[in-house]
């Protein structure tokens, strides 16, 4: 199969929808990091407060365990905004590959505004961009601009990485 993939980016970049489409194309399981949050984290974000690293640690551990359990080729959508968060995920499966979905704050803000009822309020988008650390040269992964169709993003990922090709 292949290595587990983390589809990363700020809230509203399309991690869940792209991750699910990529997992379907690769015929592997998909996990949405939102489903790994403890209730306290969801309540904090719903109240308009960003999570701190203490909040994130157990959440990232749960996601990392999912990656280890799906080491032969699962896809998870997870913000993974900081290098240390990605390092924590990689500690569970060192061959984890990252797909960083990128876009302007204006584009992401428009997308986020079209998601009524999501627990991450648009007011926290700037804090997400402020926190974001792009992939380092030594990190296994690629960046793809989200200003295109989901199928185009998935096609570009597969084309550039060779994952999912016979």
Backbone as CSV, one residue per row, in Angstrom:
resi,resn,N_x,N_y,N_z,CA_x,CA_y,CA_z,C_x,C_y,C_z
1,UNK,0.851,-1.190,0.000,0.000,0.000,0.000,0.889,1.244,0.000
2,UNK,0.890,1.975,1.121,1.693,3.176,1.202,1.736,3.679,2.622
3,UNK,2.319,4.843,2.796,2.417,5.472,4.111,1.120,6.179,4.452
4,UNK,0.861,6.377,5.751,-0.308,7.181,6.103,-0.106,8.625,5.661
5,UNK,-1.210,9.285,5.361,-1.188,10.659,4.852,-1.983,11.539,5.803
6,UNK,-1.409,12.690,6.150,-2.129,13.709,6.907,-2.402,14.867,5.962
7,UNK,-3.688,15.162,5.740,-4.080,16.328,4.960,-4.186,17.465,5.963
8,UNK,-3.282,18.448,5.841,-3.156,19.505,6.846,-3.479,20.877,6.275
9,UNK,-3.746,21.819,7.171,-4.004,23.193,6.783,-4.894,23.868,7.804
10,UNK,-5.126,25.139,7.596,-5.956,25.912,8.511,-7.410,25.472,8.394
11,UNK,-8.201,25.845,9.379,-9.633,25.541,9.368,-10.267,26.150,8.122
12,UNK,-11.048,25.369,7.405,-11.716,25.848,6.205,-10.939,25.611,4.925
13,UNK,-9.748,25.004,5.014,-8.943,24.775,3.809,-9.413,23.560,3.016
14,UNK,-10.261,22.724,3.611,-10.791,21.576,2.889,-10.199,20.244,3.309
15,UNK,-9.606,20.198,4.492,-8.947,18.967,4.942,-9.879,17.760,4.930
16,UNK,-11.088,17.940,5.442,-12.020,16.807,5.539,-12.482,16.334,4.174
17,UNK,-12.909,17.263,3.332,-13.456,16.870,2.032,-12.356,16.346,1.106
18,UNK,-11.188,16.984,1.112,-10.082,16.499,0.281,-9.563,15.175,0.831
19,UNK,-9.424,15.088,2.163,-8.943,13.853,2.772,-9.855,12.675,2.469
20,UNK,-11.163,12.885,2.580,-12.121,11.819,2.288,-12.041,11.407,0.818
21,UNK,-11.918,12.385,-0.081,-11.818,12.077,-1.512,-10.517,11.339,-1.829
22,UNK,-9.428,11.753,-1.197,-8.146,11.086,-1.415,-8.195,9.654,-0.884
23,UNK,-8.747,9.474,0.305,-8.865,8.126,0.879,-9.716,7.218,-0.015
24,UNK,-10.803,7.774,-0.534,-11.665,6.991,-1.423,-10.896,6.584,-2.672
25,UNK,-10.163,7.539,-3.259,-9.393,7.240,-4.475,-8.324,6.186,-4.207
26,UNK,-7.677,6.265,-3.022,-6.623,5.313,-2.678,-7.168,4.014,-2.084
27,UNK,-8.490,3.995,-1.824,-9.155,2.830,-1.224,-8.557,2.470,0.142
28,UNK,-8.434,3.523,0.981,-7.932,3.353,2.347,-8.884,4.062,3.307
29,UNK,-8.804,3.756,4.597,-9.676,4.412,5.574,-9.370,5.910,5.715
30,UNK,-10.405,6.666,6.098,-10.267,8.100,6.366,-10.660,8.392,7.806
31,UNK,-9.875,9.222,8.452,-10.201,9.697,9.794,-10.214,11.208,9.807
32,UNK,-11.213,11.801,10.426,-11.312,13.254,10.536,-10.873,13.658,11.940
33,UNK,-9.831,14.473,12.038,-9.278,14.859,13.337,-10.323,15.501,14.240
34,UNK,-11.323,16.158,13.662,-12.379,16.756,14.488,-13.044,15.706,15.371
35,UNK,-13.110,14.474,14.879,-13.754,13.403,15.634,-12.905,12.908,16.804
36,UNK,-11.634,13.321,16.851,-10.727,12.889,17.915,-10.663,13.892,19.075
37,UNK,-11.298,15.065,18.908,-11.266,16.083,19.963,-12.075,15.661,21.174
38,UNK,-11.529,15.843,22.372,-12.363,15.671,23.556,-13.408,16.797,23.624
39,UNK,-14.491,16.545,24.321,-15.580,17.536,24.427,-15.075,18.894,24.934
40,UNK,-14.105,18.887,25.850,-13.591,20.147,26.405,-12.971,21.019,25.310
41,UNK,-12.282,20.397,24.353,-11.692,21.161,23.250,-12.774,21.787,22.374
42,UNK,-13.801,21.016,22.063,-14.888,21.523,21.221,-15.592,22.680,21.923
43,UNK,-15.829,22.539,23.214,-16.476,23.616,23.976,-15.621,24.871,23.981
44,UNK,-14.320,24.709,24.129,-13.414,25.860,24.161,-13.422,26.589,22.816
45,UNK,-13.311,25.835,21.719,-13.312,26.460,20.395,-14.671,27.079,20.082
46,UNK,-15.748,26.405,20.473,-17.100,26.922,20.228,-17.319,28.249,20.935
47,UNK,-16.630,28.432,22.061,-16.736,29.684,22.819,-15.822,30.765,22.245
48,UNK,-15.104,30.448,21.152,-14.261,31.442,20.492,-12.847,31.514,21.020
49,UNK,-12.417,30.495,21.775,-11.072,30.492,22.351,-10.205,29.476,21.621
50,UNK,-9.014,29.899,21.183,-8.137,28.937,20.519,-7.587,27.922,21.514
51,UNK,-7.288,26.734,21.019,-6.676,25.704,21.858,-5.219,26.054,22.120
52,UNK,-4.716,25.633,23.279,-3.287,25.779,23.538,-2.635,24.400,23.401
53,UNK,-1.333,24.356,23.540,-0.626,23.095,23.322,-1.031,22.015,24.313
54,UNK,-1.383,22.407,25.540,-1.847,21.413,26.515,-3.152,20.774,26.063
55,UNK,-4.031,21.582,25.426,-5.282,21.047,24.884,-5.007,20.090,23.727
56,UNK,-4.034,20.446,22.914,-3.775,19.684,21.694,-3.048,18.365,21.933
57,UNK,-2.239,18.291,22.986,-1.389,17.115,23.169,-2.177,15.802,23.150
58,UNK,-3.196,15.621,24.002,-3.916,14.334,23.982,-4.661,14.094,22.667
59,UNK,-5.132,15.155,22.052,-5.810,15.056,20.753,-4.838,14.525,19.699
60,UNK,-3.626,15.092,19.655,-2.627,14.646,18.688,-2.174,13.215,18.970
61,UNK,-2.131,12.837,20.242,-1.784,11.458,20.593,-2.825,10.488,20.041
62,UNK,-4.086,10.844,20.127,-5.149,9.980,19.607,-5.040,9.853,18.086
63,UNK,-4.744,10.969,17.424,-4.578,10.939,15.965,-3.337,10.129,15.589
64,UNK,-2.253,10.346,16.324,-1.025,9.593,16.072,-1.234,8.099,16.213
65,UNK,-2.015,7.688,17.195,-2.311,6.267,17.367,-3.123,5.751,16.182
66,UNK,-4.046,6.580,15.673,-4.824,6.197,14.494,-3.886,5.989,13.311
67,UNK,-2.908,6.890,13.141,-1.933,6.749,12.049,-1.146,5.448,12.200
68,UNK,-0.723,5.149,13.427,0.018,3.904,13.665,-0.848,2.691,13.338
69,UNK,-2.123,2.760,13.699,-3.036,1.655,13.434,-3.344,1.493,11.945
70,UNK,-3.154,2.575,11.166,-3.426,2.551,9.725,-2.149,2.830,8.933
71,UNK,-1.051,2.323,9.444,0.259,2.595,8.864,0.457,2.112,7.459
72,UNK,-0.399,1.216,6.992,-0.243,0.730,5.625,-1.054,1.544,4.624
73,UNK,-1.574,2.714,5.064,-2.216,3.570,4.091,-3.527,4.197,4.480
74,UNK,-3.643,4.820,5.607,-4.829,5.588,5.943,-4.608,7.062,5.667
75,UNK,-5.697,7.821,5.588,-5.648,9.277,5.399,-6.402,9.912,6.555
76,UNK,-5.796,10.930,7.163,-6.478,11.674,8.218,-6.387,13.168,7.895
77,UNK,-7.484,13.869,8.104,-7.490,15.328,7.966,-7.215,15.937,9.327
78,UNK,-6.140,16.705,9.451,-5.730,17.281,10.731,-4.975,18.574,10.471
79,UNK,-5.286,19.614,11.207,-4.651,20.912,10.961,-3.132,20.825,11.001
80,UNK,-2.540,20.167,11.995,-1.079,19.976,12.084,-0.327,21.265,11.765
81,UNK,-0.737,22.367,12.374,-0.232,23.680,12.004,1.236,23.931,12.362
82,UNK,1.702,23.343,13.454,3.083,23.568,13.886,3.942,22.340,13.632
83,UNK,5.232,22.608,13.420,6.192,21.524,13.211,6.148,20.540,14.377
84,UNK,6.066,21.049,15.612,6.093,20.132,16.755,4.858,19.234,16.784
85,UNK,3.732,19.701,16.239,2.545,18.847,16.157,2.783,17.735,15.133
86,UNK,3.383,18.107,14.001,3.684,17.102,12.975,4.719,16.106,13.497
87,UNK,5.697,16.606,14.273,6.686,15.706,14.872,6.000,14.720,15.815
88,UNK,5.030,15.210,16.590,4.300,14.337,17.506,3.545,13.255,16.727
89,UNK,2.909,13.636,15.618,2.210,12.656,14.786,3.195,11.648,14.188
90,UNK,4.319,12.160,13.688,5.335,11.286,13.079,5.952,10.333,14.101
91,UNK,5.940,10.709,15.381,6.513,9.824,16.398,5.757,8.495,16.466
92,UNK,4.525,8.483,16.014,3.715,7.260,15.990,3.937,6.465,14.711
93,UNK,4.235,7.171,13.619,4.535,6.507,12.343,5.475,7.420,11.556
94,UNK,6.788,7.144,11.612,7.787,8.044,11.017,7.649,8.290,9.515
95,UNK,6.978,7.388,8.806,6.842,7.541,7.347,5.592,8.332,6.947
96,UNK,4.946,8.975,7.897,3.757,9.770,7.603,4.096,10.866,6.592
97,UNK,3.220,11.021,5.606,3.371,12.022,4.545,2.318,13.110,4.779
98,UNK,2.683,14.368,4.504,1.764,15.488,4.709,1.373,16.119,3.376
99,UNK,0.090,16.387,3.237,-0.448,17.165,2.115,-0.955,18.460,2.729
100,UNK,-0.211,19.548,2.508,-0.579,20.853,3.065,-1.446,21.603,2.054
101,UNK,-2.704,21.823,2.425,-3.629,22.582,1.591,-3.434,24.066,1.884
102,UNK,-3.055,24.824,0.865,-2.751,26.238,1.045,-3.767,27.110,0.319
103,UNK,-3.885,28.350,0.768,-4.778,29.314,0.138,-4.698,30.632,0.884
104,UNK,-5.184,31.677,0.254,-5.161,33.000,0.883,-6.176,33.050,2.024
105,UNK,-5.950,33.953,2.949,-6.875,34.105,4.074,-8.253,34.544,3.572
106,UNK,-8.297,35.295,2.474,-9.580,35.730,1.905,-10.367,34.534,1.364
107,UNK,-9.689,33.676,0.596,-10.346,32.490,0.032,-10.820,31.561,1.152
108,UNK,-9.941,31.276,2.099,-10.303,30.370,3.195,-11.442,30.971,4.022
109,UNK,-11.399,32.281,4.252,-12.464,32.944,5.003,-13.814,32.807,4.321
110,UNK,-13.838,32.934,2.988,-15.091,32.759,2.249,-15.598,31.317,2.395
111,UNK,-14.685,30.370,2.309,-15.076,28.966,2.446,-15.596,28.688,3.853
112,UNK,-14.907,29.230,4.833,-15.302,29.003,6.223,-16.687,29.590,6.503
113,UNK,-16.957,30.739,5.905,-18.251,31.395,6.112,-19.407,30.561,5.558
114,UNK,-19.101,29.664,4.621,-20.153,28.841,4.015,-20.379,27.540,4.785
115,UNK,-19.791,27.432,5.995,-19.935,26.211,6.805,-20.695,26.530,8.090
116,UNK,-21.967,26.827,7.991,-22.714,27.145,9.213,-22.750,25.958,10.163
117,UNK,-22.646,26.272,11.449,-22.748,25.231,12.455,-21.455,24.535,12.799
118,UNK,-20.348,24.827,12.099,-19.074,24.209,12.449,-18.585,24.826,13.749
119,UNK,-17.957,24.011,14.606,-17.585,24.505,15.933,-16.431,25.492,15.922
120,UNK,-15.673,25.605,14.821,-14.555,26.541,14.744,-15.058,27.851,14.153
121,UNK,-15.228,28.894,14.978,-15.755,30.147,14.445,-14.746,30.852,13.532
122,UNK,-15.272,31.591,12.562,-14.427,32.313,11.608,-13.491,33.293,12.306
123,UNK,-13.873,33.760,13.490,-13.046,34.722,14.223,-11.681,34.147,14.595
124,UNK,-11.543,32.831,14.589,-10.259,32.221,14.939,-9.367,31.968,13.720
125,UNK,-9.833,32.318,12.526,-9.055,32.033,11.323,-7.704,32.740,11.338
126,UNK,-7.664,34.002,11.728,-6.385,34.722,11.755,-5.403,34.038,12.700
127,UNK,-5.895,33.537,13.839,-4.985,32.856,14.773,-4.424,31.582,14.140
128,UNK,-5.213,30.936,13.296,-4.730,29.738,12.595,-3.587,30.101,11.635
129,UNK,-3.780,31.176,10.860,-2.722,31.612,9.937,-1.482,32.065,10.700
130,UNK,-1.683,32.710,11.853,-0.551,33.169,12.662,0.237,31.990,13.228
131,UNK,-0.442,30.899,13.531,0.180,29.712,14.123,0.858,28.838,13.078
132,UNK,0.365,28.858,11.848,0.822,27.951,10.793,2.328,28.050,10.546
133,UNK,2.982,26.903,10.576,4.382,26.766,10.176,4.400,25.851,8.958
134,UNK,4.860,26.387,7.817,4.882,25.595,6.588,5.794,24.383,6.750
135,UNK,5.587,23.384,5.902,6.423,22.195,5.921,7.886,22.577,5.736
136,UNK,8.750,21.944,6.522,10.182,22.148,6.372,10.720,21.322,5.222
137,UNK,11.883,21.713,4.719,12.503,20.982,3.611,12.763,19.521,3.965
138,UNK,12.913,19.241,5.253,13.201,17.882,5.691,11.948,17.086,6.052
139,UNK,10.767,17.673,5.824,9.520,16.978,6.112,8.973,16.356,4.826
140,UNK,8.498,15.126,4.953,7.961,14.417,3.799,6.554,14.929,3.517
141,UNK,6.396,15.648,2.407,5.084,16.160,2.060,5.155,17.202,0.959
142,UNK,3.971,17.642,0.531,3.865,18.651,-0.524,2.770,19.648,-0.170
143,UNK,2.832,20.803,-0.819,1.788,21.823,-0.694,1.003,21.880,-1.989
144,UNK,-0.318,22.036,-1.862,-1.178,22.196,-3.038,-2.161,23.313,-2.741
145,UNK,-2.305,24.236,-3.699,-3.244,25.351,-3.561,-4.671,24.834,-3.673
146,UNK,-5.539,25.316,-2.775,-6.922,24.826,-2.737,-7.865,25.554,-3.685
147,UNK,-7.360,26.505,-4.444,-8.220,27.262,-5.351,-8.423,26.480,-6.651
148,UNK,-8.928,25.250,-6.501,-9.225,24.358,-7.618,-10.185,23.290,-7.111
149,UNK,-10.659,22.439,-7.993,-11.633,21.422,-7.591,-10.982,20.360,-6.712
150,UNK,-11.811,19.672,-5.959,-11.336,18.584,-5.100,-10.659,17.513,-5.948
151,UNK,-11.289,17.133,-7.061,-10.692,16.124,-7.933,-9.332,16.560,-8.451
152,UNK,-9.189,17.846,-8.775,-7.900,18.349,-9.266,-6.826,18.266,-8.182
153,UNK,-7.211,18.563,-6.941,-6.254,18.472,-5.833,-5.807,17.018,-5.652
154,UNK,-6.759,16.100,-5.653,-6.438,14.679,-5.495,-5.568,14.208,-6.660
155,UNK,-5.939,14.588,-7.887,-5.144,14.212,-9.065,-3.721,14.743,-8.949
156,UNK,-3.574,16.002,-8.517,-2.239,16.601,-8.391,-1.424,15.867,-7.327
157,UNK,-2.055,15.537,-6.206,-1.338,14.805,-5.156,-0.817,13.469,-5.692
158,UNK,-1.690,12.719,-6.327,-1.303,11.402,-6.846,-0.232,11.539,-7.923
159,UNK,-0.375,12.524,-8.788,0.600,12.748,-9.843,1.983,13.108,-9.280
160,UNK,1.989,13.977,-8.276,3.265,14.449,-7.727,3.941,13.447,-6.797
161,UNK,3.164,12.582,-6.152,3.761,11.649,-5.178,3.874,10.233,-5.704
162,UNK,3.094,9.901,-6.720,3.091,8.532,-7.221,2.278,7.577,-6.362
163,UNK,1.734,8.081,-5.228,0.891,7.228,-4.392,-0.399,6.952,-5.132
164,UNK,-0.851,5.715,-5.052,-2.115,5.361,-5.677,-1.997,4.983,-7.142
165,UNK,-0.775,4.984,-7.675,-0.597,4.572,-9.063,-0.061,3.147,-9.075
166,UNK,-0.461,2.356,-10.050,-0.025,0.945,-10.072,1.462,0.798,-10.280
